[in-house]
Amino acid sequence: MHYRNIWNEAPEPKVEHAPSRFGRALGKYMVRVMDSCSNCLKCVAVCPQGVFQAHGNRLAAPLDHLCLGIECSKKATRCVRNCPENAIRVGINPSSKALGDYRWTPDLLMSAWHMAETGKLPPNDLEYRVGESGGGFDKLRLVFPDQPPDPDLEKSKIDVSVPLNKKKDGRLDVVIPIPVYGGGMSFGSISQITMLSRIRAFAAFGSFTCTGEGGYPEALYPFDDFIITQVATGLFGVKEETIQRVKIVEFKYAQGAKPGLGGHLLGPKVTEAVARIRETVPGSSLFSPFPFHSVYSVEDHKKHIDWIKAINPRALVSVKVSTPSDVDMVAVGSYYAGAHIVHLDGSYGGTGAAPDVAKKNIAMPIEYAIPKVHNFLVNEGVRDQITLIASGGIRTAFDIVKAIALGADGVVTGTPELVALECVRCHNCESGRGCARGIATTDLELVGLMELQWGTQRIINTLACWRDQIREILFRMGLRSIRELVGRTEFLAHLDYSASCPDDDIRTSLV
């Protein structure tokens, strides 16, 4: 595994095949082979996707998730029409209908799994761009110019990097090569293998991942240059030594999924290892207060930032806030307090421990918060001196582009990485043994369901596919850099006012 130095060129992360760890991944279509099959293996020869494979002289169980669909199967040159025994049936997989929700639809989940497995967009009809929530980014569409792009524009040379220190204040000049870094997920909320898979993958791209508020496990020490350590209201595991290890320190004042409620980690997930890192008692539920009881004004906020800057003279300071109605004033206050990054966390964000009553009911949706803050900072004359990062429901490369067109410099993700690891969105993250896939758990038996190298590769493949999609989108817009997209709302249309403007399918260029 090669890790890119943030300031020097290094080998690109390599996309490698990382198939489902459960043998057969779930797919949109179900392929059944009837008992009348004579094992002639004609289907193996005619299927372009490798759905049918031979084990010796016999047909193996079909790999349904690779199937291009019912229409493909009925073509004269494909499996159904070429089976001499009429033994092949292709239909919608009923299991797929039980997956997901309106934001993470079955199609989005399965397309994300395909990207994590192959590093490419799915070649079939899976929807990979939007969900069916009826709002948010699902109501926004990208608008591409009628004129073809500049013939001199090369996709591979389109700049998708984002500077994180616009203040030029003598602290580290950090630039991430992709417009995304990993959001805070603490040890305890997820397993250490999940945590390391995320960190190793983002590090391979020269980007960062945040520890969350669960402290700084020793297993993370080799990746200090690619880690954001978090200081949250509970101060779990916060030490001067860990603050001094990193290049970015993040204050978490609130989360979009539960603003005003602090953090939650229920007792069954507080194992001895988690308790040791957080300096608490095993088995006891942990609750972070709201707010910081040392911060009740902008002046107090500045003292907090000055404290971190004194402890680590080279580090950048990020401030993570939710999206209240006056979020623009919060953002400009953080700028004047000395923050380098303002991280807006909107209401679509996910945390398995958030009470159901809080999710989606309190904070402002991120698509409203981003332009509100961006335009206010522009009018204040300080937009070019602060990095604006958005999170809270970012699922796809199209979501990333939409957030930046609204006014963000880059985004933070969390749930997409877990989906890449084959999360099925069962919504049992808060339970000690609730994650049947061994992702959001500290149970030693369940943690063993996932292997570190496999998890790392799945997330690398996802990030590589996102980067390719973003470059393709910028190419079609005629932009040479993602920085040219910031605040360019003319590249967006809202379906309530432009019903005839679907997102372009860029699949043909990238499959």
C-alpha positions in Angstrom: 0.0 0.0 0.0 1.5 3.4 -1.1 0.5 6.6 0.7 0.7 9.8 -1.1 2.6 12.6 0.5 0.4 15.7 0.6 3.1 17.9 -0.9 5.0 15.5 -3.2 3.9 13.3 -6.1 3.6 9.6 -5.4 2.0 6.6 -7.1 -1.7 6.9 -7.8 -3.9 4.6 -5.7 -4.5 1.5 -7.7 -8.0 0.3 -8.4 -8.2 -3.4 -7.9 -11.2 -5.8 -7.9 -12.6 -6.2 -4.4 -15.7 -8.6 -4.7 -18.3 -9.0 -2.0 -17.1 -10.7 1.1 -20.3 -12.7 1.3 -19.8 -14.7 -1.9 -22.7 -13.4 -3.9 -23.5 -9.7 -3.8 -27.1 -8.5 -3.9 -28.2 -7.3 -7.3 -31.2 -5.6 -8.9 -31.9 -8.7 -11.0 -32.3 -12.4 -10.1 -31.0 -15.0 -12.5 -32.4 -18.5 -12.0 -31.2 -21.7 -13.7 -33.8 -24.4 -13.8 -33.3 -28.1 -13.2 -33.6 -28.7 -17.0 -30.2 -27.1 -17.5 -27.9 -29.5 -19.5 -24.7 -27.7 -18.6 -23.9 -26.9 -22.2 -22.3 -23.7 -21.0 -23.6 -21.6 -23.9 -24.6 -19.0 -21.4 -21.0 -18.7 -20.3 -19.9 -17.9 -23.8 -22.6 -15.3 -24.6 -22.8 -13.3 -21.4 -20.7 -10.1 -21.7 -20.6 -9.5 -17.9 -19.5 -12.9 -16.5 -22.8 -13.6 -14.8 -22.4 -17.3 -15.8 -19.2 -19.1 -15.0 -18.1 -22.7 -15.3 -16.7 -24.9 -12.6 -15.2 -27.7 -14.6 -17.9 -29.1 -16.8 -20.8 -27.7 -14.8 -22.4 -24.3 -14.5 -21.8 -22.4 -11.3 -24.4 -20.4 -9.4 -25.0 -17.2 -11.4 -23.5 -13.9 -10.2 -26.8 -12.0 -10.3 -25.4 -8.6 -9.4 -23.5 -8.4 -12.7 -26.6 -8.9 -14.8 -27.4 -6.1 -17.2 -31.2 -6.7 -16.9 -34.2 -8.3 -18.4 -34.0 -6.6 -21.8 -30.4 -7.7 -22.3 -31.3 -11.3 -21.4 -33.9 -11.4 -24.2 -31.6 -10.3 -27.0 -31.0 -12.9 -29.7 -27.3 -13.0 -28.7 -27.7 -13.4 -25.0 -28.5 -16.0 -22.4 -32.2 -16.6 -22.4 -32.6 -16.9 -26.2 -29.4 -19.0 -26.5 -30.3 -21.6 -23.9 -31.3 -24.8 -25.8 -33.2 -26.1 -22.7 -35.1 -22.8 -22.0 -33.7 -23.1 -18.5 -32.8 -19.5 -17.7 -35.1 -17.0 -16.1 -34.2 -13.3 -15.4 -36.4 -11.0 -13.3 -36.4 -8.3 -10.6 -34.7 -9.6 -7.4 -37.4 -9.3 -4.7 -34.7 -8.9 -2.1 -33.6 -5.7 -3.6 -37.0 -4.1 -2.9 -36.5 -4.6 0.8 -33.2 -2.5 0.8 -32.6 1.1 1.7 -34.9 4.0 2.1 -35.9 7.1 0.1 -32.5 8.7 0.4 -30.4 5.6 -0.1 -32.6 3.7 -2.6 -31.9 0.1 -3.5 -30.4 1.4 -6.8 -28.0 3.8 -5.0 -26.9 1.1 -2.6 -26.2 -1.4 -5.3 -24.5 1.1 -7.6 -22.3 2.1 -4.7 -21.4 -1.6 -4.1 -20.5 -2.0 -7.8 -18.2 1.1 -7.6 -16.6 -0.3 -4.5 -16.0 -3.6 -6.2 -14.8 -2.4 -9.5 -13.9 1.3 -9.3 -16.3 1.9 -12.2 -19.9 2.9 -12.7 -22.4 0.0 -13.1 -23.0 -0.8 -16.8 -26.6 -1.7 -16.3 -29.6 0.6 -15.5 -28.9 1.1 -11.8 -29.5 4.8 -10.8 -26.2 6.1 -9.4 -26.8 9.8 -9.3 -29.9 10.6 -7.1 -32.3 9.0 -4.6 -36.1 9.4 -4.3 -36.4 11.6 -1.2 -38.3 14.3 -3.1 -36.1 17.0 -1.8 -32.5 18.1 -1.2 -29.9 17.1 -3.8 -32.5 14.8 -5.3 -34.4 17.8 -6.6 -31.3 19.5 -8.0 -30.0 18.7 -11.5 -26.7 19.6 -13.2 -26.9 21.9 -16.2 -24.3 21.4 -19.0 -23.5 24.0 -21.7 -25.0 23.4 -25.1 -21.6 24.1 -26.7 -19.0 21.2 -26.6 -16.1 21.6 -24.2 -12.8 23.2 -25.1 -11.0 20.8 -27.5 -7.7 21.5 -25.7 -9.2 20.4 -22.3 -7.8 17.1 -21.1 -9.9 15.2 -18.5 -6.9 13.7 -16.8 -5.4 17.2 -16.2 -8.5 18.8 -14.7 -7.6 20.0 -11.2 -9.9 18.6 -8.5 -7.7 19.7 -5.5 -8.9 21.9 -2.7 -6.7 24.2 -0.5 -7.5 24.0 3.2 -5.5 27.0 4.4 -6.6 30.1 2.5 -5.4 32.4 5.3 -1.7 32.0 4.4 -0.9 32.7 8.0 2.4 30.8 8.2 0.7 27.5 9.2 0.7 24.4 7.1 -0.2 24.9 3.4 -2.4 21.9 3.1 -4.0 21.0 -0.3 -6.0 17.8 -0.7 -5.9 16.3 -4.2 -9.6 15.3 -4.2 -12.5 17.6 -3.0 -13.5 15.3 -0.2 -12.2 14.0 3.2 -13.6 11.6 5.7 -16.0 12.8 8.4 -15.7 12.0 12.1 -16.5 8.5 13.0 -15.2 7.5 16.4 -13.7 4.3 17.7 -16.7 2.8 19.5 -19.2 4.0 17.0 -17.4 1.9 14.3 -14.9 -0.9 14.6 -11.1 -0.2 14.5 -10.9 -2.1 11.2 -13.6 0.2 9.7 -11.8 3.2 11.0 -8.4 2.1 9.6 -10.0 1.1 6.2 -11.3 4.7 5.9 -8.0 6.3 7.0 -5.8 4.1 4.7 -8.0 4.8 1.7 -8.1 8.6 2.1 -4.4 8.6 2.9 -3.7 6.8 -0.4 -5.2 9.8 -2.1 -3.4 12.3 0.1 -6.6 13.4 1.9 -7.7 13.2 5.5 -10.1 11.3 7.8 -11.4 12.6 11.2 -11.2 10.5 14.4 -14.5 11.7 15.7 -14.8 12.3 19.4 -13.7 8.9 20.5 -10.0 9.7 21.1 -6.9 8.6 19.1 -6.2 4.9 19.1 -2.6 3.9 18.9 -3.3 1.9 15.7 -3.8 5.3 14.0 -0.3 6.6 14.8 1.3 5.6 11.5 -1.2 7.8 9.7 -0.7 11.0 11.7 -0.2 13.1 8.5 -3.7 12.1 7.2 -5.8 12.4 10.3 -7.9 15.2 11.7 -8.4 14.8 15.4 -11.6 16.0 17.0 -12.2 18.1 20.1 -15.8 17.7 21.1 -17.8 18.8 24.1 -17.2 15.6 26.1 -13.4 15.9 25.6 -13.2 12.1 25.4 -9.5 11.0 24.9 -8.4 14.6 24.2 -4.8 15.1 25.1 -2.1 17.6 24.2 0.0 14.8 22.8 -2.7 13.8 20.3 -3.4 17.4 19.3 0.3 17.8 18.6 0.4 14.7 16.3 -1.8 16.0 13.5 -2.0 18.7 10.8 -5.7 19.6 11.4 -7.7 19.8 14.6 -11.5 20.0 14.4 -13.8 21.5 17.1 -17.1 19.8 17.0 -19.8 22.2 18.3 -22.8 20.3 16.9 -23.9 17.7 14.4 -26.5 18.2 11.8 -28.4 15.0 12.7 -28.9 16.1 16.3 -28.0 19.8 16.9 -28.4 20.8 20.5 -28.3 17.2 21.8 -24.5 16.5 22.0 -23.1 13.0 21.4 -24.3 9.5 22.3 -22.5 6.2 22.6 -24.6 3.6 24.3 -23.2 1.2 27.0 -23.1 -2.0 24.9 -20.6 -0.4 22.5 -18.3 0.8 25.3 -16.0 -2.1 25.5 -12.8 -2.2 27.6 -10.8 -1.0 24.6 -13.2 1.9 23.9 -13.3 2.8 27.5 -9.5 2.9 27.8 -9.2 5.3 24.8 -12.0 7.5 26.1 -10.8 7.3 29.7 -14.2 6.1 30.9 -15.9 3.0 32.4 -16.7 -0.1 30.3 -20.4 -0.7 29.7 -21.5 2.8 30.7 -23.3 5.0 28.2 -21.4 8.1 27.2 -23.1 11.4 26.5 -21.4 14.6 25.3 -23.0 17.8 26.7 -24.2 20.6 24.5 -22.7 23.1 24.2 -19.0 23.5 25.3 -19.6 24.9 28.7 -16.5 27.1 28.2 -17.9 28.7 25.1 -20.8 31.2 25.2 -19.5 34.0 23.0 -17.4 34.6 20.0 -14.7 35.7 22.4 -14.8 32.4 24.1 -14.7 30.7 20.7 -11.6 32.6 19.8 -10.0 31.4 23.1 -10.7 27.8 22.2 -9.0 28.3 18.8 -6.1 30.1 20.3 -5.7 27.2 22.7 -5.3 24.7 19.9 -3.0 27.0 18.0 -0.7 27.4 21.1 -0.6 23.6 21.6 0.1 22.9 18.0 1.8 25.9 16.2 1.6 24.3 12.8 -2.0 22.8 12.8 -5.0 24.2 10.9 -8.2 24.6 12.9 -11.6 23.4 11.6 -14.9 24.3 13.2 -17.8 21.9 12.7 -21.2 23.4 13.3 -24.8 22.4 12.5 -27.0 24.6 10.4 -29.3 26.9 12.5 -31.1 29.8 10.9 -28.2 32.2 11.7 -25.5 29.8 10.5 -24.1 32.6 8.3 -23.3 34.6 11.5 -21.8 31.5 13.1 -19.5 31.1 10.0 -18.2 34.6 9.9 -17.7 34.5 13.7 -15.5 31.4 13.2 -13.5 33.2 10.5 -12.8 36.2 12.8 -12.0 33.9 15.6 -9.2 32.4 13.5 -10.6 29.2 12.0 -9.2 28.0 8.7 -12.1 25.7 7.9 -15.8 26.1 8.5 -17.5 22.7 8.3 -21.3 22.9 7.8 -23.1 19.7 8.8 -26.7 19.7 7.5 -29.8 17.8 8.6 -29.5 14.8 6.2 -26.4 13.7 8.0 -26.2 10.3 9.6 -25.1 9.1 13.0 -26.4 5.8 14.2 -26.7 7.1 17.8 -29.0 10.1 17.0 -32.4 9.9 18.5 -35.1 9.3 15.9 -36.9 12.5 17.0 -33.9 14.6 16.1 -33.0 13.1 12.7 -34.1 15.3 9.8 -36.2 17.5 12.1 -34.0 20.2 13.6 -31.1 21.5 11.4 -31.4 23.4 8.2 -31.0 21.2 5.0 -27.5 21.6 3.7 -28.6 22.8 0.2 -30.0 25.9 1.9 -27.1 26.4 4.3 -24.3 26.3 1.8 -25.4 29.3 -0.4 -26.6 31.2 2.6 -23.1 31.1 4.2 -21.2 31.4 0.9 -23.0 34.5 -0.2 -22.7 36.1 3.3 -19.0 35.5 3.3 -18.7 37.0 -0.2 -20.5 40.1 0.9 -18.3 40.4 4.0 -15.3 40.3 1.7 -13.7 37.3 3.4 -14.8 34.3 1.3 -11.4 33.9 -0.3 -9.8 33.6 3.1 -11.8 30.7 4.5 -12.4 27.1 3.3 -16.0 26.1 3.4 -16.7 22.4 3.7 -20.1 20.8 3.6 -21.5 17.5 4.9 -24.9 16.0 5.8 -26.2 13.6 3.2 -23.5 13.6 0.6 -23.9 10.2 -1.2 -22.6 10.4 -4.7 -20.1 12.3 -7.0 -23.1 14.2 -8.3 -23.9 15.4 -4.7 -20.3 16.5 -4.3 -20.5 18.6 -7.5 -23.9 20.1 -6.5 -22.6 21.1 -3.1 -19.6 22.9 -4.6 -21.7 24.6 -7.2 -23.9 25.9 -4.3 -20.8 27.5 -2.7 -18.8 24.9 -0.8 -15.1 24.4 -1.5 -15.3 20.6 -0.8 -17.3 18.0 1.1 -17.0 15.6 4.0 -18.5 12.1 3.7 -19.1 9.2 6.1 -22.0 7.0 5.2 -20.8 6.3 1.6 -17.7 4.7 3.0 -19.8 2.4 5.1 -22.0 1.6 2.2 -18.8 0.7 0.2 -18.1 -1.8 3.0 -21.5 -3.4 2.2 -23.6 -1.6 4.8 -27.3 -2.4 4.0 -28.7 0.6 6.0 -30.5 -1.5 8.6 -30.4 1.4 11.1 -29.1 -0.6 14.1 -25.8 1.3 14.4 -26.4 2.3 18.0 -26.6 -1.4 19.2 -23.5 -3.3 20.4 -24.3 -6.3 18.2 -26.8 -4.6 15.9 -24.5 -4.4 12.8 -24.7 -7.7 11.2 -22.0 -6.8 8.7 -19.4 -6.0 11.3 -19.0 -2.3 10.3 -20.5 -0.2 13.1 -19.7 -2.4 16.0 -17.2 -3.1 18.7 -18.2 -6.7 19.2 -15.1 -8.8 18.6 -17.0 -11.7 16.9 -18.7 -9.3 14.4 -15.6 -7.2 13.8 -13.9 -10.4 12.5 -16.4 -10.4 9.5 -14.2 -7.8 7.7 -10.6 -7.8 6.6 -8.6 -4.6 6.6 -7.0 -4.8 3.1 -10.4 -5.6 1.6 -12.1 -2.7 3.3 -9.3 -0.3 2.3 -9.5 -1.3 -1.3 -13.3 -1.0 -1.5 -13.1 2.6 -0.3 -10.1 3.4 -2.7 -12.2 2.1 -5.6 -15.1 4.3 -4.5 -13.0 7.4 -4.3 -11.3 6.7 -7.6 -14.7 6.3 -9.3 -15.9 9.6 -7.7 -12.8 11.4 -9.0 -13.4 10.1 -12.5 -17.0 11.2 -12.4 -16.2 14.7 -11.1 -13.6 15.2 -13.8 -16.1 14.0 -16.5 -18.7 16.5 -15.2 -16.2 19.4 -15.1 -15.0 18.4 -18.6 -18.6 18.7 -19.9 -19.0 22.0 -18.1 -15.8 23.2 -19.8 -14.0 23.9 -16.5 -10.3 23.3 -15.9 -10.5 23.3 -12.1 -13.1 22.4 -9.5 -12.3 25.8 -7.9 -13.9 27.4 -10.9 -17.2 25.7 -9.9 -17.5 27.2 -6.4 -20.8 29.2 -6.2 -21.6 28.7 -9.9 -25.3 28.1 -9.4 -25.9 28.6 -13.1 -24.8 25.0 -13.5 -27.8 23.9 -11.3 -31.5 23.6 -12.0 -34.3 22.7 -9.5 -36.9 20.3 -10.6 -39.7 22.4 -9.2 -38.9 25.0 -11.8 -37.1 23.0 -14.5 -39.0 19.7 -14.7 -37.5 18.8 -18.1 -33.8 18.9 -16.9 -32.7 15.4 -15.9 -29.1 14.7 -14.8 -27.0 13.6 -17.7 -26.0 10.0 -17.7 -22.2 10.0 -17.8 -22.0 6.3 -17.7 -21.1 5.9 -21.4 -17.8 7.7 -20.8 -16.8 5.9 -17.6 -18.0 2.3 -17.6 
